[in-house]
Amino acid sequence: MTDPLTSELLSLALEAAGRAGALLRDGRPADLGVAATKSSPIDVVTEMDIAAEKLITGFLAEHRPADGILGEEGGSTEGSSGIRWVVDPLDGTVNYLYGLPTWAVSIAAEGDGETLVGVVAAPMRGETYHAVLGGGAYLGDRRLRTRPAPPLDQALVSTGFNYVHSVRSHQADVAQRLIPRVRDIRRGGSAAVDLCDVAAGRLDAYYERGLSAWDLAAGDLIAREAGALTGGRPGERPSRELAIAGTPGVFEPLQALLEEFGAWHD
């Protein structure tokens, strides 16, 4: 179900994610520290984020020099081929900094406004997820399907919190209102992993405000290709304003509640 272009893109994404994952897993220094901050003093970048992005962007540029690249840590270039790579070299940086295992490398390839290929490698789990548009989602060689939908009050839902205080305070209010309406809430710390967990049937749904394209691109495709519904506010695609993924039957009532609770604004 893949054409030569998407086959090539998938092969490159898998190779790049595997190399970057190995670098991050095996090369993490014992005295790892913060190299820079982003949106706030607790939104951090480590030297390993930067090293992993350089590895990925260099590898992709070597094999497809005409492609564009959008990278979280600034490794962005314009391209002329119509293909753009969207790269998060280390999704879950704070987890990685503290030695927690929930982090991932996320690589997607876009063309004509659509995500064509997505790969999420979670080295500490020993797992690599991938999807091709129209070709299904996989964990290794195993095809993924979302869980059968439970009633919303029996749904396990994951979320995340922004590093800007004013945003996360409202997110906490939304979560407080949501908790009595669902089975429970999880906070894993990596959007890419959460989206893959929806695809793998480990979560019924996931939502978050404040995500960027590199957080979403690969995981959103993997979730959709596993049968999940994804979106933002009603009638809209996932965006920085709000991103939701869930099994059909959970997605719709969850989206309605998040709209009612104002999850899309601060």
C-alpha positions, 0 to 999 in steps of 0.5 A: 500500500506504499508507492516508491516515494513513501517507501523511501521516506519511511525507510529514511525516517526509520533509519534516522529515528533509530540512529537518534534513539541509539545516540540518546539512549547510549550517549546520555552523559551521567552529568546531563544538564540544561543547555538552554530554556525555551518558553519558560525556565522549566521548558528546557533543552539539553545538549542531547536534544541538539546533538540528536537533531543535528544527526537527524537533519544531517542524515536527511539532508545527505539523502534528500537534499532538496527537502525542507526540514522543520526541527524543534531545536532550530534545524530548519531549512526551506526545500524545493521538492515539495516534501518537508520533514517535521522533526522532534529529536527528543519529545519528553526532554524533562523525562529524559533529563530526570532519567525517566523512560517516557521519551521518544524521537518523532519524525514525519514527512509531509507533502501537499499539506498532508502527513505522508509518513510518521515514525516514533521511536521510544528506545527505553521501551524498545518500541518503534511505531510507524505509519504511512498515509492510507497504509495502517499503523504498526508497532514493529511488524504488528498492525495497531488498532485502537481499543473498543470504545468504552463509555466516557466515564470508563475511559482512560485519558492522558494529557499534558501541561504547558511550561508557561504558568498561566497556561498550565494553571487553566489546564489544571482547572480543566483536568480537575473538571474532567477527572470526575467524568472519566475513569482516570487521567494520566500524564506521561510527559511525551505527546508522541508517546501518548498518541502512539499509546492511543494507537496501541490501545493503551489509552482511550484518548489523549488531549493537550493544549500548546503542542507544536507541529513537531510534537504532533505530526508523526503521532497524529498520523499513527493514531489515525491510521490505527483507527483513532479520530483526531482533531482540535476544536469541533470541526478543526484539525489538531493545532497549537490551540487544542489537539485531541485523539481518541477511539471513536465513541470516546473522541466525540463526547471528550471533544464536547466536554473540552469545548465546554470547559474552554480547554482551547484557551488560557 
